[in-house]
Amino acid sequence: MNLDIRLPIGGLFTLLGLVLTGYGLLGPGDVYQRSLGHNINLSWGLVVLAFGAWFLFMGRKGSSGVTPAEDEPAGRATEAREHALGLEYEDRRPRGH
């Protein structure tokens, strides 16, 4: 499974940011009297929306960076050394299980 954890987290934060921003824009203005007239829902909605968008961007842009050992010289050397010492674990299950 090749799912980057940043994608679902970014999606959740983006959705929450959209809800908060929407409520800040469309909600009643008299609820902000306790916060000295500052629209906290709009402010934090934009912050959470930007955070979620950043996570989505980084999840789509980035890669895991993991390469198989056989693709690198150091990995091939390690595999050969482990094979010579008998340290490899032989998985006798059929592939795909």
PyMOL commands that set and color helices and strands:
alter all, ss='L'
color gray80, all
select helices_A, chain A and resi 6-26+29-32+40-61+69-71+73-85
alter helices_A, ss='H'
color red, helices_A
deselect
rebuild
show_as cartoon
